[in-house]
Amino acid sequence: MDGMRNRVVILFVAAIMIAAMLACGSGGLLSRTEPTATPTKTPKPTFTVTLTPTNTPVPTNTPLPTDTATPTPLPTNTPIVYTATPTPLPTDTPVPTNTPRPTARPTNRPRPTATPTKKPQPANTPKPQFAWTGQVSNTTDNCGLTRVFGFTLDQQGGLAGDIWVHYWGDGWDGAWAKSQWTDFGAGTSWKGDEGNWDGTIDNKVRANTWHICVVPEQGSWSCISNTVDATTTFECAPGVGINVVHITFRKN
């Protein structure tokens, strides 16, 4: 910047000097042509202007704005105001006054109802579905055979002979046994090891479930009693095995 300014100043001074020299030259020429001398003007002295360079101020750094911390107001404690709730005083409960009771009027006593003199008749007992009813009366162990046997009794509990009993098993048509009129003596109590019909199935132990009922005749499959199921086992130890089943049929 300073060099450029100096050059401008020098050019400006040179231009002034050239203009002055031209002015002087033109005055000499005029004096030669004119016959009379005319006084010339004395040129004014020229002043050379010396430009003083000025210092250009260096731009200063603009300070960046600093972060101004905004203070956070601290929370203020809100005072807790306790209000006392007045407890109501108990009021005096009024004493109940005696209410006069209404006078009870005499009521007529109910007359006793007549009790029926007829006795209720017993309900009719339904007739049994079968003419005979059978059930298992005893079981025992025996390692020498598999057997079903027992009694056929009349309505009074006496022996009833000539009654056919059919016994069979699953996969086996079975056989028929006819009861006898065996007399065990007057007042005899039938025991579980006695009977008037016998159905020996095998002379060894066999495990199976056998079905027994009273039929009207030999070879018949039409049961006239309920069917009794008797199960035997392979075990024949005392108190464990079941190999002989005693069944009693009684006439209804």
Contacts in CASP RR format, 6 or more apart in sequence:
PFRMAT RR
TARGET T0000
AUTHOR 0000-0000-0000
METHOD contacts of the structure
MODEL  1
MDGMRNRVVILFVAAIMIAAMLACGSGGLLSRTEPTATPTKTPKPTFTVT
LTPTNTPVPTNTPLPTDTATPTPLPTNTPIVYTATPTPLPTDTPVPTNTP
RPTARPTNRPRPTATPTKKPQPANTPKPQFAWTGQVSNTTDNCGLTRVFG
FTLDQQGGLAGDIWVHYWGDGWDGAWAKSQWTDFGAGTSWKGDEGNWDGT
IDNKVRANTWHICVVPEQGSWSCISNTVDATTTFECAPGVGINVVHITFR
KN
1 56 0 8 1.000
2 53 0 8 1.000
5 51 0 8 1.000
5 53 0 8 1.000
6 53 0 8 1.000
9 49 0 8 1.000
9 50 0 8 1.000
9 51 0 8 1.000
12 49 0 8 1.000
13 48 0 8 1.000
13 49 0 8 1.000
16 46 0 8 1.000
16 48 0 8 1.000
17 46 0 8 1.000
20 43 0 8 1.000
20 46 0 8 1.000
23 43 0 8 1.000
24 43 0 8 1.000
27 40 0 8 1.000
30 38 0 8 1.000
31 37 0 8 1.000
31 38 0 8 1.000
31 40 0 8 1.000
128 252 0 8 1.000
129 226 0 8 1.000
130 223 0 8 1.000
130 224 0 8 1.000
130 225 0 8 1.000
130 226 0 8 1.000
130 252 0 8 1.000
131 214 0 8 1.000
131 224 0 8 1.000
131 225 0 8 1.000
131 251 0 8 1.000
131 252 0 8 1.000
132 152 0 8 1.000
132 214 0 8 1.000
132 224 0 8 1.000
132 225 0 8 1.000
132 226 0 8 1.000
132 249 0 8 1.000
132 250 0 8 1.000
132 251 0 8 1.000
132 252 0 8 1.000
133 225 0 8 1.000
133 226 0 8 1.000
133 249 0 8 1.000
133 250 0 8 1.000
133 252 0 8 1.000
134 214 0 8 1.000
134 225 0 8 1.000
134 226 0 8 1.000
134 228 0 8 1.000
134 247 0 8 1.000
134 248 0 8 1.000
134 249 0 8 1.000
134 250 0 8 1.000
135 228 0 8 1.000
135 247 0 8 1.000
135 248 0 8 1.000
136 228 0 8 1.000
136 230 0 8 1.000
136 245 0 8 1.000
136 246 0 8 1.000
136 247 0 8 1.000
137 150 0 8 1.000
137 192 0 8 1.000
137 246 0 8 1.000
137 247 0 8 1.000
137 248 0 8 1.000
138 192 0 8 1.000
138 193 0 8 1.000
138 245 0 8 1.000
138 246 0 8 1.000
139 242 0 8 1.000
139 244 0 8 1.000
139 245 0 8 1.000
139 246 0 8 1.000
140 193 0 8 1.000
140 242 0 8 1.000
140 243 0 8 1.000
140 244 0 8 1.000
140 246 0 8 1.000
141 235 0 8 1.000
141 236 0 8 1.000
141 237 0 8 1.000
141 238 0 8 1.000
141 239 0 8 1.000
141 240 0 8 1.000
141 241 0 8 1.000
141 242 0 8 1.000
141 243 0 8 1.000
141 244 0 8 1.000
142 205 0 8 1.000
142 236 0 8 1.000
142 243 0 8 1.000
142 244 0 8 1.000
143 205 0 8 1.000
143 236 0 8 1.000
143 243 0 8 1.000
144 203 0 8 1.000
144 204 0 8 1.000
144 205 0 8 1.000
144 236 0 8 1.000
144 243 0 8 1.000
145 200 0 8 1.000
145 201 0 8 1.000
145 202 0 8 1.000
145 203 0 8 1.000
145 204 0 8 1.000
145 205 0 8 1.000
145 243 0 8 1.000
145 244 0 8 1.000
146 200 0 8 1.000
146 201 0 8 1.000
146 202 0 8 1.000
146 204 0 8 1.000
146 205 0 8 1.000
146 206 0 8 1.000
146 208 0 8 1.000
146 232 0 8 1.000
146 243 0 8 1.000
146 244 0 8 1.000
147 198 0 8 1.000
147 199 0 8 1.000
147 200 0 8 1.000
147 201 0 8 1.000
147 243 0 8 1.000
147 244 0 8 1.000
147 245 0 8 1.000
148 167 0 8 1.000
148 199 0 8 1.000
148 201 0 8 1.000
148 210 0 8 1.000
148 212 0 8 1.000
148 230 0 8 1.000
148 244 0 8 1.000
148 245 0 8 1.000
148 247 0 8 1.000
149 177 0 8 1.000
149 195 0 8 1.000
149 197 0 8 1.000
149 198 0 8 1.000
149 199 0 8 1.000
149 200 0 8 1.000
149 244 0 8 1.000
149 246 0 8 1.000
149 247 0 8 1.000
150 192 0 8 1.000
150 194 0 8 1.000
150 195 0 8 1.000
150 196 0 8 1.000
150 197 0 8 1.000
150 198 0 8 1.000
150 246 0 8 1.000
150 247 0 8 1.000
150 248 0 8 1.000
151 159 0 8 1.000
151 179 0 8 1.000
151 190 0 8 1.000
151 194 0 8 1.000
151 195 0 8 1.000
151 196 0 8 1.000
151 197 0 8 1.000
151 248 0 8 1.000
151 249 0 8 1.000
152 159 0 8 1.000
152 160 0 8 1.000
152 161 0 8 1.000
152 163 0 8 1.000
152 165 0 8 1.000
152 179 0 8 1.000
152 196 0 8 1.000
152 197 0 8 1.000
152 214 0 8 1.000
152 248 0 8 1.000
152 249 0 8 1.000
152 250 0 8 1.000
152 251 0 8 1.000
153 159 0 8 1.000
153 160 0 8 1.000
153 190 0 8 1.000
153 248 0 8 1.000
153 249 0 8 1.000
153 250 0 8 1.000
153 251 0 8 1.000
154 160 0 8 1.000
154 250 0 8 1.000
154 251 0 8 1.000
155 250 0 8 1.000
155 251 0 8 1.000
155 252 0 8 1.000
157 250 0 8 1.000
159 179 0 8 1.000
159 181 0 8 1.000
159 182 0 8 1.000
159 183 0 8 1.000
159 184 0 8 1.000
159 196 0 8 1.000
160 179 0 8 1.000
160 251 0 8 1.000
161 178 0 8 1.000
161 179 0 8 1.000
161 180 0 8 1.000
161 181 0 8 1.000
161 196 0 8 1.000
162 178 0 8 1.000
162 179 0 8 1.000
162 181 0 8 1.000
163 178 0 8 1.000
163 179 0 8 1.000
163 197 0 8 1.000
163 214 0 8 1.000
163 249 0 8 1.000
164 176 0 8 1.000
164 177 0 8 1.000
164 178 0 8 1.000
164 179 0 8 1.000
164 214 0 8 1.000
164 215 0 8 1.000
164 216 0 8 1.000
164 217 0 8 1.000
164 218 0 8 1.000
164 219 0 8 1.000
164 220 0 8 1.000
165 176 0 8 1.000
165 177 0 8 1.000
165 178 0 8 1.000
165 179 0 8 1.000
165 197 0 8 1.000
165 199 0 8 1.000
165 212 0 8 1.000
165 213 0 8 1.000
165 214 0 8 1.000
165 215 0 8 1.000
165 249 0 8 1.000
166 174 0 8 1.000
166 175 0 8 1.000
166 176 0 8 1.000
166 212 0 8 1.000
166 213 0 8 1.000
166 214 0 8 1.000
166 215 0 8 1.000
166 219 0 8 1.000
166 220 0 8 1.000
166 221 0 8 1.000
166 223 0 8 1.000
167 174 0 8 1.000
167 175 0 8 1.000
167 176 0 8 1.000
167 177 0 8 1.000
167 199 0 8 1.000
167 201 0 8 1.000
167 210 0 8 1.000
167 211 0 8 1.000
167 212 0 8 1.000
168 174 0 8 1.000
168 175 0 8 1.000
168 210 0 8 1.000
168 211 0 8 1.000
169 208 0 8 1.000
169 209 0 8 1.000
169 210 0 8 1.000
169 211 0 8 1.000
170 208 0 8 1.000
170 209 0 8 1.000
175 199 0 8 1.000
176 215 0 8 1.000
176 218 0 8 1.000
176 219 0 8 1.000
177 197 0 8 1.000
177 198 0 8 1.000
177 199 0 8 1.000
178 197 0 8 1.000
178 218 0 8 1.000
179 196 0 8 1.000
179 197 0 8 1.000
180 196 0 8 1.000
180 197 0 8 1.000
181 196 0 8 1.000
182 195 0 8 1.000
182 196 0 8 1.000
184 190 0 8 1.000
184 194 0 8 1.000
190 248 0 8 1.000
192 246 0 8 1.000
193 246 0 8 1.000
195 246 0 8 1.000
201 210 0 8 1.000
205 232 0 8 1.000
205 233 0 8 1.000
205 234 0 8 1.000
205 235 0 8 1.000
205 236 0 8 1.000
205 243 0 8 1.000
206 232 0 8 1.000
206 234 0 8 1.000
207 232 0 8 1.000
207 233 0 8 1.000
207 234 0 8 1.000
208 231 0 8 1.000
208 232 0 8 1.000
209 229 0 8 1.000
209 230 0 8 1.000
209 231 0 8 1.000
210 229 0 8 1.000
210 230 0 8 1.000
210 231 0 8 1.000
210 232 0 8 1.000
210 245 0 8 1.000
211 227 0 8 1.000
211 228 0 8 1.000
211 229 0 8 1.000
211 230 0 8 1.000
212 227 0 8 1.000
212 228 0 8 1.000
212 230 0 8 1.000
212 247 0 8 1.000
213 223 0 8 1.000
213 224 0 8 1.000
213 225 0 8 1.000
213 226 0 8 1.000
213 227 0 8 1.000
213 228 0 8 1.000
214 223 0 8 1.000
214 224 0 8 1.000
214 225 0 8 1.000
214 249 0 8 1.000
215 221 0 8 1.000
215 222 0 8 1.000
215 223 0 8 1.000
215 224 0 8 1.000
216 222 0 8 1.000
216 224 0 8 1.000
225 249 0 8 1.000
228 247 0 8 1.000
230 245 0 8 1.000
230 247 0 8 1.000
231 242 0 8 1.000
231 245 0 8 1.000
232 242 0 8 1.000
232 243 0 8 1.000
232 244 0 8 1.000
232 245 0 8 1.000
233 241 0 8 1.000
233 242 0 8 1.000
233 243 0 8 1.000
235 241 0 8 1.000
235 242 0 8 1.000
236 243 0 8 1.000
END
